[in-house]
Amino acid sequence: MAVDAALARLPAEINCPICLDGLRDPVTIECGHNFCRSCIQQSWADLQDRFPCCVCRHPCQERCLRSNTQLGKMVEMAKILQSTRGKKKRQEESRLCEQHNKALTLFCEEDLELLWPLCTQSPDHQGHQVRPMGEAASHHRLRLYSYISKQMVDVQKLISIQNKKPLELREKVQKQEQKLASEFEHLSQFMEREQEAVLSRLAEEEKDIQQKLLANTTAFSDHLSNLRSVEKEVAEKKHVTPDVKMLMDIKGVLHRCDNLKPPAVYWFQLRREECSLPPQCSALQNIIQRFREEVTLDPETAHPNLLVSEDKKSVTFVRIKQRVHRNPKRFVVDPVVLGTEGFDCGRHYWEVQVDDKPEWAVGVCRDSLSKERKQPLLRQENRCWTIQLQDDDYVMWSGFHV
């Protein structure tokens, strides 16, 4: 476009200000303006003293005309460029048919090609919609404008959606933060209650053992008191009691000594207290994660009232049935959608988030269920196992016979 604009301004620069035609044998006068030699000489023919410039009226003292050979060559080159540009423009404005060497005046809408009227009789274009070139150009200009306008509107909508994403992200992060804070608070309260319960049981056990240790210490004190009593009696018999009397009573004294057995030492061992921790604090969660599966929903099986998300990870019930193509895999009676994954054996685990929905059902089914899409699930015995919320009550329904 800049080249075209420059070429359009070129005539004003290479034309002689007097004859308004291309400079011929250009000369430069004292003020710097250029003229055809013959034009300026004729303009000054009747003048004697002063020779004014025809452009700026600057008075020249002498008839000093300096030939400008370089400018003359540039003028010739400019004329060639103008001629080439004009010829090219005429060719573009009236392109010729390569086969008939005639001007193209028609446009084929099916093949999007310019044609000469005889070209429409060719088998390649028979039956095609053909319109005059001007009409076609106007139609496609409007069509392109409409297309671009629609694209602009669509992009603006996408930009508007994209601009809402940071706020959506912030809201989801805040919701997740609140959920985590609640879980940690719940966990903290649980741990505090568990700690209090464990410490209370430990204190009760200590109290019980202390009572038993005190009773055992009392038993030792009583035994020691009995030993001292016997010791006193033996001492009296040794120094005061005659030998005959002592020997007569020795049998009873020995019998009493034999019966003075000390109590056993009370040995104790504290019970090992077990803490009842939630699953997320135990190894159970790590074990479960080994069997975790990512379930992807199959839109081809979704009932018309179910809307599957673009990432195929969630499904929403809508009251108005969607327009969906016929598919033998699709459920048409019960609002059901299947996952694309199937399992033949092994342990598998996945999580389903149901939020605060008033009714829902999740479960597993046999592969043969896919052959009976037009029957209610309750009639398909031995094929499904579900957990569902219905009428504010949780129900487990099993059709499997193990």
PANU-873211 format. One line per 10 residues: number of its first residue (from 1); for each residue x, y, z of N, C-alpha, C. Coordinates in steps of 0.1 Angstrom, whole numbers, plus 5000, padded with zeros to 4 digits. Example, Ala and Ser with C-alpha at 12.3 -4.5 7.8 and 13.67 -1.06 7.14 Angstrom:
REM PANU-873211
1) 5132:4943:5078:5123:4955:5078:5132:4967:5078  5128:4978:5071:5137:4989:5071:5129:5000:5079
***
This chain:
REM PANU-873211
1) 5008:4988:5000:5000:5000:5000:5009:5013:5000  5020:5012:5007:5029:5024:5007:5035:5026:4994  5038:5015:4987:5044:5016:4973:5034:5023:4964  5021:5018:4964:5011:5023:4956:5009:5038:4958  5009:5042:4971:5007:5056:4974:5019:5065:4969  5031:5059:4970:5043:5067:4965:5042:5068:4950  5038:5058:4943:5036:5058:4928:5025:5068:4924  5015:5069:4932:5004:5078:4929:5008:5093:4930  5018:5096:4940:5023:5109:4941:5034:5113:4931  5039:5103:4925:5051:5105:4916:5049:5115:4905
11) 5037:5115:4898:5035:5124:4886:5037:5139:4890  5032:5142:4903:5034:5156:4907:5048:5160:4909  5057:5151:4911:5071:5154:4913:5079:5154:4900  5075:5147:4890:5083:5146:4878:5077:5154:4866  5066:5161:4869:5060:5169:4858:5066:5183:4859  5066:5189:4847:5070:5203:4846:5059:5212:4851  5062:5222:4859:5052:5231:4864:5045:5240:4854  5052:5241:4842:5047:5249:4831:5038:5242:4822  5043:5230:4816:5035:5223:4807:5027:5212:4813  5030:5209:4826:5023:5199:4834:5025:5185:4828
21) 5035:5183:4820:5038:5170:4815:5052:5166:4820  5056:5153:4817:5068:5149:4822:5080:5157:4817  5089:5159:4826:5101:5168:4823:5108:5163:4811  5111:5172:4802:5119:5169:4790:5132:5177:4790  5143:5171:4789:5156:5179:4790:5155:5188:4802  5154:5183:4814:5151:5191:4826:5164:5200:4830  5160:5212:4834:5171:5221:4839:5166:5227:4852  5177:5231:4860:5174:5236:4874:5178:5251:4874  5169:5260:4879:5173:5274:4879:5178:5278:4893  5180:5291:4895:5187:5295:4907:5180:5292:4920
31) 5167:5292:4920:5159:5289:4933:5158:5274:4936  5162:5265:4926:5162:5251:4928:5150:5244:4922  5141:5251:4915:5130:5244:4908:5135:5239:4895  5127:5229:4890:5131:5223:4877:5120:5225:4867  5125:5227:4854:5115:5229:4843:5121:5222:4831  5112:5220:4821:5117:5216:4808:5125:5228:4802  5136:5225:4796:5144:5236:4790:5136:5245:4781  5129:5239:4772:5121:5247:4762:5110:5255:4769  5104:5250:4780:5093:5257:4786:5098:5269:4794  5109:5268:4801:5114:5280:4808:5120:5290:4799
41) 5126:5286:4788:5131:5295:4778:5120:5303:4772  5109:5297:4769:5098:5303:4762:5091:5313:4772  5091:5309:4785:5085:5317:4796:5093:5330:4798  5106:5330:4796:5115:5341:4798:5118:5349:4785  5112:5345:4774:5116:5350:4760:5115:5365:4759  5105:5372:4765:5102:5386:4764:5108:5394:4775  5115:5388:4785:5120:5395:4797:5135:5399:4794  5139:5411:4801:5152:5416:4799:5161:5416:4811  5156:5421:4822:5164:5423:4834:5162:5411:4844  5150:5409:4848:5148:5399:4859:5140:5388:4853
51) 5143:5376:4858:5136:5363:4853:5130:5356:4865  5118:5359:4868:5111:5352:4879:5108:5337:4877  5109:5330:4888:5106:5316:4888:5091:5314:4887  5086:5305:4878:5072:5303:4876:5065:5297:4888  5073:5292:4898:5067:5285:4909:5067:5294:4921  5079:5299:4925:5080:5307:4937:5082:5322:4935  5083:5326:4922:5085:5340:4918:5098:5346:4922  5107:5337:4926:5120:5342:4929:5127:5349:4917  5132:5361:4919:5138:5368:4907:5152:5363:4905  5155:5357:4894:5168:5352:4890:5175:5364:4883
61) 5188:5366:4886:5196:5377:4880:5200:5374:4866  5203:5362:4863:5208:5358:4850:5200:5346:4844  5202:5345:4831:5196:5333:4825:5205:5321:4827  5206:5316:4840:5215:5305:4843:5207:5292:4844  5207:5284:4834:5200:5272:4833:5210:5260:4834  5209:5253:4845:5218:5241:4847:5212:5228:4843  5217:5221:4834:5211:5208:4830:5212:5199:4842  5201:5191:4843:5199:5181:4854:5198:5167:4848  5209:5162:4843:5209:5149:4836:5204:5138:4845  5208:5138:4858:5203:5127:4867:5188:5127:4869
71) 5183:5139:4870:5168:5140:4871:5161:5135:4859  5167:5138:4847:5161:5133:4835:5161:5118:4835  5171:5111:4839:5171:5096:4840:5160:5091:4850  5159:5098:4861:5149:5094:4871:5135:5096:4865  5133:5106:4857:5120:5108:4851:5117:5097:4841  5126:5092:4833:5124:5081:4824:5121:5069:4832  5128:5066:4843:5126:5054:4851:5112:5055:4857  5107:5067:4862:5094:5068:4868:5083:5066:4857  5086:5070:4845:5076:5068:4834:5074:5053:4832  5086:5045:4832:5085:5031:4830:5078:5024:4841
81) 5080:5029:4854:5073:5023:4865:5058:5026:4864  5054:5038:4860:5040:5041:4859:5033:5033:4848  5041:5031:4837:5035:5023:4826:5033:5008:4830  5043:5003:4837:5042:4989:4842:5031:4987:4851  5030:4997:4861:5019:4996:4871:5006:4997:4864  5004:5006:4855:4991:5007:4848:4988:4995:4840  4998:4989:4834:4995:4977:4826:4991:4965:4835  4998:4964:4846:4995:4954:4856:4981:4955:4862  4978:4968:4865:4965:4971:4870:4954:4967:4860  4956:4970:4847:4946:4967:4837:4945:4952:4836
91) 4956:4945:4837:4955:4930:4836:4948:4924:4848  4950:4930:4860:4942:4925:4871:4928:4928:4870  4924:4940:4865:4910:4944:4864:4903:4936:4853  4910:4931:4843:4904:4923:4832:4913:4911:4829  4913:4901:4839:4920:4889:4837:4913:4881:4826  4921:4873:4818:4916:4866:4807:4916:4851:4810  4906:4844:4804:4905:4830:4806:4917:4823:4799  4924:4814:4806:4935:4808:4800:4932:4799:4788  4920:4794:4788:4915:4785:4777:4910:4792:4765  4902:4803:4768:4895:4810:4757:4901:4824:4754
101) 4910:4828:4763:4917:4841:4761:4906:4853:4761  4896:4851:4769:4885:4861:4770:4884:4866:4784  4879:4878:4786:4878:4884:4799:4869:4876:4808  4873:4874:4821:4865:4866:4830:4854:4875:4836  4842:4871:4835:4831:4880:4839:4821:4873:4849  4823:4859:4850:4813:4852:4859:4821:4845:4870  4814:4841:4881:4821:4834:4892:4813:4822:4896  4820:4811:4897:4813:4798:4901:4814:4797:4916  4802:4796:4923:4801:4795:4937:4806:4782:4943  4804:4771:4935:4808:4758:4940:4824:4756:4940
111) 4830:4760:4929:4844:4759:4928:4852:4771:4931  4845:4782:4934:4851:4795:4937:4861:4799:4927  4857:4799:4914:4866:4803:4903:4859:4813:4894  4868:4822:4888:4863:4831:4878:4862:4824:4864  4851:4827:4857:4848:4820:4844:4845:4830:4833  4847:4825:4821:4841:4832:4809:4828:4824:4806  4818:4831:4800:4805:4824:4798:4806:4810:4792  4815:4808:4782:4816:4795:4776:4821:4784:4786  4828:4789:4797:4834:4779:4806:4823:4772:4814  4811:4779:4815:4800:4773:4823:4794:4761:4816
121) 4797:4759:4803:4792:4747:4795:4801:4735:4797  4812:4737:4804:4822:4726:4806:4816:4717:4816  4818:4703:4815:4813:4694:4825:4818:4697:4839  4829:4704:4840:4834:4707:4854:4825:4717:4861  4817:4725:4854:4809:4735:4860:4794:4734:4858  4790:4724:4851:4776:4722:4848:4768:4720:4861  4757:4727:4862:4748:4725:4874:4753:4734:4886  4764:4741:4884:4769:4749:4895:4762:4763:4895  4761:4768:4907:4756:4782:4908:4766:4792:4903  4762:4800:4893:4772:4810:4887:4765:4823:4887
131) 4772:4833:4891:4767:4847:4892:4777:4857:4886  4772:4869:4882:4781:4879:4876:4792:4882:4886  4804:4886:4881:4816:4888:4889:4813:4899:4900  4807:4910:4896:4804:4921:4905:4795:4917:4916  4784:4910:4912:4774:4905:4922:4781:4895:4932  4790:4887:4926:4797:4877:4935:4806:4884:4944  4813:4894:4939:4823:4901:4947:4816:4908:4959  4804:4914:4956:4797:4921:4966:4792:4911:4977  4787:4900:4972:4782:4889:4981:4793:4884:4990  4804:4882:4985:4815:4876:4993:4821:4886:5002
141) 4821:4899:4998:4826:4910:5007:4817:4910:5019  4803:4910:5017:4794:4909:5028:4796:4897:5037  4798:4886:5030:4800:4873:5037:4812:4873:5045  4824:4878:5040:4836:4879:5047:4834:4889:5059  4828:4900:5057:4826:4910:5067:4817:4903:5079  4807:4896:5075:4798:4890:5084:4806:4879:5092  4814:4872:5085:4822:4861:5092:4832:4867:5102  4839:4878:5097:4849:4884:5106:4842:4890:5118  4830:4896:5116:4822:4902:5126:4818:4892:5137  4813:4880:5131:4810:4869:5141:4822:4865:5148
151) 4833:4863:5141:4845:4859:5148:4849:4869:5159  4848:4882:5156:4851:4892:5166:4842:4890:5178  4829:4888:5176:4819:4887:5187:4823:4874:5195  4826:4863:5188:4829:4851:5195:4842:4852:5203  4852:4859:5197:4864:4861:5205:4862:4870:5217  4853:4880:5215:4850:4889:5227:4844:4881:5238  4835:4872:5234:4828:4863:5244:4839:4854:5251  4848:4849:5243:4858:4840:5249:4867:4849:5258  4870:4861:5254:4879:4870:5263:4871:4873:5276  4858:4875:5274:4850:4878:5286:4850:4866:5296
161) 4849:4854:5290:4849:4842:5298:4863:4840:5305  4874:4843:5296:4887:4841:5301:4890:4851:5312  4885:4863:5311:4887:4874:5321:4881:4870:5335  4870:4861:5334:4864:4857:5346:4871:4846:5353  4880:4839:5346:4887:4828:5352:4895:4831:5364  4903:4842:5365:4910:4845:5377:4901:4846:5390  4889:4852:5388:4880:4853:5399:4874:4839:5402  4871:4831:5392:4867:4817:5394:4877:4809:5402  4890:4811:5397:4901:4804:5404:4902:4808:5419  4901:4822:5421:4902:4827:5435:4891:4821:5444
171) 4878:4820:5438:4867:4815:5445:4869:4800:5448  4874:4792:5438:4876:4778:5441:4887:4776:5451  4898:4784:5450:4909:4783:5460:4904:4786:5474  4896:4797:5475:4890:4800:5488:4881:4789:5494  4873:4783:5485:4864:4772:5489:4873:4760:5494  4884:4758:5486:4892:4747:5490:4899:4750:5503  4904:4762:5505:4910:4766:5517:4901:4765:5529  4888:4769:5527:4878:4767:5538:4876:4753:5541  4875:4744:5531:4873:4730:5533:4885:4724:5540  4897:4728:5536:4909:4722:5543:4910:4727:5557
181) 4906:4740:5559:4906:4746:5573:4896:4738:5582  4885:4735:5576:4874:4728:5583:4879:4714:5587  4886:4707:5577:4891:4694:5579:4901:4694:5590  4911:4704:5589:4921:4704:5599:4915:4708:5613  4905:4716:5614:4899:4719:5626:4892:4707:5632  4885:4700:5623:4879:4687:5627:4889:4677:5632  4900:4676:5625:4911:4667:5629:4917:4671:5642  4919:4684:5644:4925:4689:5656:4916:4686:5668  4902:4689:5666:4893:4686:5677:4893:4671:5680  4893:4663:5669:4893:4648:5671:4905:4644:5679
191) 4917:4650:5675:4930:4646:5682:4929:4650:5697  4923:4662:5699:4922:4666:5713:4914:4657:5722  4902:4653:5716:4893:4644:5723:4900:4630:5725  4907:4626:5715:4914:4613:5716:4925:4614:5726  4932:4625:5727:4943:4626:5737:4937:4626:5751  4926:4634:5753:4919:4634:5766:4914:4620:5770  4909:4613:5760:4904:4599:5764:4915:4590:5767  4926:4591:5760:4938:4582:5763:4944:4585:5776  4946:4598:5778:4952:4603:5791:4943:4599:5803  4930:4600:5801:4920:4596:5812:4921:4581:5815
201) 4922:4573:5804:4923:4559:5807:4936:4556:5814  4947:4563:5810:4960:4561:5816:4960:4565:5831  4953:4576:5834:4952:4580:5848:4944:4570:5856  4933:4565:5850:4925:4555:5857:4933:4542:5860  4941:4538:5850:4950:4526:5852:4960:4529:5863  4966:4541:5863:4976:4545:5874:4969:4544:5887  4957:4550:5889:4950:4550:5901:4948:4535:5906  4943:4527:5897:4941:4513:5901:4954:4506:5906  4965:4508:5898:4977:4502:5902:4982:4507:5915  4981:4521:5918:4985:4527:5930:4977:4520:5942
211) 4964:4518:5941:4956:4511:5951:4962:4497:5954  4965:4490:5943:4970:4476:5945:4984:4477:5951  4992:4486:5947:5006:4487:5954:5004:4491:5968  4995:4500:5972:4993:4504:5986:4988:4492:5994  4979:4484:5988:4974:4472:5995:4985:4462:5998  4994:4461:5988:5006:4452:5989:5016:4457:6000  5018:4470:6000:5027:4476:6010:5021:4473:6024  5008:4475:6026:5001:4472:6039:5003:4457:6043  5002:4448:6033:5003:4434:6036:5018:4431:6041  5028:4438:6035:5041:4436:6039:5043:4442:6054
221) 5036:4453:6057:5037:4459:6070:5031:4449:6080  5019:4443:6077:5013:4433:6086:5022:4421:6088  5028:4416:6077:5037:4405:6078:5049:4408:6087  5055:4420:6086:5066:4424:6094:5062:4425:6108  5050:4430:6111:5045:4431:6125:5044:4417:6131  5039:4407:6123:5038:4393:6128:5051:4387:6131  5061:4390:6122:5074:4385:6125:5080:4391:6138  5078:4403:6140:5083:4409:6153:5077:4403:6165  5064:4400:6164:5057:4394:6175:5063:4380:6178  5065:4373:6167:5071:4359:6169:5085:4361:6175
231) 5092:4371:6170:5106:4373:6174:5106:4376:6189  5097:4384:6194:5096:4387:6209:5093:4375:6217  5084:4367:6212:5080:4355:6219:5092:4345:6220  5099:4344:6209:5111:4335:6209:5122:4340:6219  5123:4354:6219:5133:4359:6228:5130:4357:6243  5117:4357:6246:5112:4355:6260:5115:4340:6264  5112:4331:6254:5114:4317:6257:5129:4314:6258  5137:4321:6252:5151:4319:6253:5157:4322:6266  5153:4333:6272:5159:4338:6284:5151:4335:6297  5138:4334:6296:5129:4333:6308:5123:4319:6309
241) 5118:4313:6299:5111:4301:6299:5120:4289:6302  5117:4281:6311:5125:4269:6314:5126:4260:6301  5136:4252:6301:5139:4244:6290:5127:4234:6287  5122:4229:6297:5111:4219:6296:5099:4226:6289  5095:4238:6294:5084:4245:6289:5086:4249:6275  5099:4254:6272:5102:4258:6258:5101:4247:6248  5106:4235:6252:5106:4223:6243:5091:4218:6241  5083:4220:6251:5069:4215:6250:5062:4225:6240  5066:4237:6240:5059:4247:6231:5066:4249:6217  5077:4242:6215:5085:4244:6203:5077:4241:6190
251) 5069:4230:6192:5062:4226:6180:5052:4236:6175  5045:4243:6184:5036:4253:6180:5043:4266:6174  5054:4269:6181:5062:4281:6176:5067:4278:6162  5072:4266:6160:5078:4263:6146:5066:4263:6136  5055:4258:6140:5043:4258:6131:5039:4272:6127  5040:4281:6137:5036:4295:6134:5047:4302:6125  5059:4298:6128:5070:4304:6119:5069:4299:6105  5065:4286:6103:5063:4281:6090:5052:4288:6082  5042:4292:6090:5030:4299:6084:5032:4314:6081  5043:4319:6086:5046:4333:6084:5053:4335:6070
261) 5046:4333:6059:5052:4335:6046:5049:4349:6041  5059:4356:6035:5057:4370:6031:5048:4371:6019  5040:4381:6017:5032:4383:6005:5041:4385:5993  5036:4382:5981:5044:4383:5969:5045:4398:5965  5056:4402:5959:5057:4415:5953:5048:4417:5942  5041:4429:5942:5031:4431:5931:5038:4437:5919  5039:4430:5909:5045:4435:5897:5034:4439:5887  5036:4451:5881:5026:4456:5872:5032:4460:5858  5023:4460:5848:5027:4465:5835:5015:4473:5829  5019:4485:5824:5008:4493:5819:5003:4488:5805
271) 4990:4489:5803:4984:4486:5791:4990:4495:5780  4991:4490:5768:4995:4498:5757:4983:4505:5751  4982:4518:5752:4971:4526:5747:4971:4527:5732  4961:4524:5725:4960:4525:5711:4951:4538:5707  4956:4546:5698:4949:4558:5694:4940:4555:5682  4928:4558:5683:4919:4556:5672:4920:4569:5662  4928:4568:5653:4931:4579:5644:4922:4578:5631  4918:4590:5625:4910:4589:5613:4919:4583:5601  4912:4579:5591:4920:4572:5580:4931:4580:5574  4929:4594:5573:4939:4602:5566:4952:4603:5574
281) 4951:4598:5587:4963:4599:5595:4970:4585:5596  4964:4575:5589:4970:4562:5590:4975:4557:5577  4980:4545:5577:4986:4540:5565:4975:4535:5556  4962:4534:5561:4951:4529:5553:4949:4537:5540  4950:4551:5542:4948:4559:5530:4959:4557:5519  4971:4554:5523:4982:4551:5514:4979:4538:5507  4974:4529:5514:4970:4516:5508:4959:4517:5498  4949:4525:5502:4938:4527:5493:4942:4534:5480  4951:4543:5481:4956:4551:5469:4962:4542:5458  4967:4530:5463:4973:4521:5453:4963:4516:5443
291) 4950:4516:5447:4940:4510:5439:4931:4521:5432  4935:4534:5434:4927:4545:5429:4927:4545:5413  4915:4548:5408:4912:4549:5394:4906:4562:5390  4909:4567:5378:4903:4579:5373:4893:4575:5363  4880:4577:5366:4869:4573:5358:4865:4584:5348  4865:4581:5335:4861:4590:5325:4847:4586:5319  4838:4596:5319:4824:4593:5315:4823:4592:5300  4814:4583:5295:4812:4581:5281:4800:4588:5276  4801:4600:5269:4789:4607:5265:4780:4599:5256  4785:4589:5249:4777:4581:5239:4767:4573:5247
301) 4769:4571:5260:4759:4563:5268:4749:4571:5276  4752:4585:5276:4744:4593:5285:4730:4595:5281  4721:4594:5290:4707:4597:5288:4705:4611:5283  4695:4614:5275:4693:4628:5270:4691:4638:5280  4688:4635:5293:4686:4645:5303:4699:4647:5311  4710:4640:5307:4723:4641:5314:4732:4649:5305  4739:4659:5311:4748:4667:5304:4762:4664:5309  4771:4658:5301:4784:4654:5304:4794:4666:5302  4802:4669:5311:4812:4680:5310:4822:4678:5299  4829:4689:5294:4838:4687:5284:4850:4678:5287
311) 4854:4678:5300:4865:4670:5304:4861:4656:5308  4847:4653:5306:4841:4640:5308:4844:4635:5322  4845:4644:5332:4847:4640:5346:4835:4642:5355  4825:4650:5350:4813:4652:5358:4800:4652:5349  4789:4651:5355:4776:4650:5348:4766:4657:5356  4757:4664:5348:4746:4672:5354:4733:4668:5349  4723:4667:5357:4709:4664:5353:4702:4677:5348  4697:4677:5336:4690:4689:5331:4675:4685:5328  4666:4694:5331:4652:4690:5329:4647:4689:5314  4654:4697:5306:4650:4697:5292:4659:4687:5284
321) 4654:4677:5277:4662:4667:5270:4670:4674:5259  4682:4670:5258:4691:4675:5248:4689:4668:5235  4692:4675:5224:4691:4669:5211:4704:4661:5209  4703:4648:5209:4714:4639:5207:4712:4629:5196  4722:4625:5190:4721:4616:5178:4717:4602:5184  4710:4594:5175:4707:4580:5179:4719:4572:5181  4719:4564:5191:4731:4556:5194:4726:4543:5202  4729:4532:5197:4724:4519:5204:4730:4518:5218  4741:4526:5221:4747:4525:5234:4741:4534:5244  4732:4543:5239:4726:4553:5248:4715:4548:5257
331) 4714:4552:5269:4703:4548:5278:4691:4558:5275  4679:4552:5274:4667:4560:5271:4656:4559:5281  4658:4551:5291:4647:4549:5302:4652:4556:5314  4663:4551:5320:4668:4556:5333:4679:4566:5330  4680:4577:5338:4691:4587:5336:4704:4581:5340  4711:4575:5331:4723:4567:5334:4734:4571:5324  4746:4572:5329:4758:4573:5321:4769:4564:5326  4776:4557:5317:4786:4548:5321:4800:4554:5320  4809:4548:5327:4823:4552:5325:4829:4544:5313  4840:4549:5307:4846:4543:5296:4855:4531:5301
341) 4860:4532:5314:4869:4522:5319:4861:4509:5323  4867:4498:5321:4861:4485:5325:4872:4477:5332  4867:4468:5341:4876:4460:5349:4872:4446:5349  4882:4437:5347:4879:4423:5347:4882:4416:5360  4892:4422:5367:4896:4416:5380:4904:4426:5388  4908:4422:5400:4916:4431:5408:4908:4440:5417  4916:4449:5424:4910:4458:5434:4910:4472:5427  4899:4479:5428:4898:4492:5422:4890:4502:5431  4894:4514:5431:4888:4524:5440:4887:4537:5433  4876:4544:5434:4875:4558:5429:4865:4565:5438
351) 4865:4578:5437:4857:4587:5445:4847:4594:5436  4835:4596:5441:4825:4604:5434:4820:4615:5443  4821:4627:5439:4816:4639:5446:4802:4642:5443  4793:4641:5452:4778:4643:5449:4773:4656:5455  4782:4663:5463:4778:4676:5469:4765:4675:5476  4756:4685:5474:4744:4685:5482:4732:4682:5474  4734:4673:5464:4723:4669:5455:4712:4662:5463  4699:4664:5461:4688:4657:5468:4687:4643:5465  4691:4639:5452:4690:4625:5448:4702:4622:5439  4707:4610:5441:4719:4606:5433:4720:4591:5434
361) 4727:4585:5425:4730:4570:5426:4743:4568:5419  4752:4560:5425:4765:4556:5419:4766:4541:5421  4774:4535:5412:4775:4520:5414:4783:4514:5403  4783:4501:5402:4790:4494:5392:4780:4484:5385  4783:4480:5373:4774:4471:5366:4782:4461:5358  4775:4451:5354:4781:4441:5345:4781:4447:5331  4790:4441:5323:4791:4446:5309:4779:4443:5301  4771:4432:5305:4759:4429:5297:4748:4439:5299  4750:4448:5308:4740:4459:5310:4739:4467:5297  4750:4469:5290:4750:4477:5278:4741:4472:5267
371) 4736:4460:5268:4727:4454:5258:4713:4456:5261  4709:4462:5273:4695:4463:5276:4693:4478:5280  4696:4487:5271:4695:4501:5275:4680:4506:5276  4671:4498:5270:4657:4503:5269:4648:4497:5280  4655:4490:5290:4647:4485:5301:4651:4492:5314  4642:4494:5323:4646:4500:5336:4656:4491:5343  4665:4497:5351:4676:4490:5357:4671:4480:5368  4660:4484:5374:4654:4475:5385:4650:4461:5379  4647:4461:5366:4643:4448:5360:4654:4440:5356  4666:4446:5356:4678:4439:5351:4685:4432:5362
381) 4680:4420:5366:4685:4413:5377:4700:4409:5375  4707:4408:5386:4720:4402:5387:4730:4411:5378  4727:4424:5377:4736:4432:5368:4741:4444:5374  4735:4449:5385:4740:4462:5391:4741:4461:5406  4750:4470:5411:4752:4472:5425:4753:4487:5427  4744:4494:5435:4744:4508:5436:4742:4512:5450  4747:4525:5453:4744:4532:5465:4737:4545:5461  4726:4548:5467:4718:4560:5462:4712:4567:5474  4709:4580:5472:4702:4588:5481:4688:4591:5475  4678:4587:5482:4664:4588:5477:4655:4591:5489
391) 4647:4601:5488:4637:4605:5499:4645:4607:5512  4656:4613:5512:4664:4616:5524:4669:4604:5531  4670:4593:5523:4675:4580:5529:4685:4574:5520  4695:4568:5526:4706:4561:5518:4701:4546:5516  4702:4542:5504:4698:4529:5501:4709:4522:5493  4711:4509:5496:4720:4501:5488:4712:4490:5481  4714:4490:5468:4706:4480:5460:4716:4471:5453  4715:4458:5454:4724:4449:5448:4716:4439:5440  4720:4438:5427:4715:4428:5418:4725:4417:5415  4736:4418:5422:4746:4408:5420:4744:4395:5429
401) 4745:4384:5423:4745:4371:5431:4759:4366:5431  4765:4366:5443:4779:4362:5445:4779:4347:5449
***
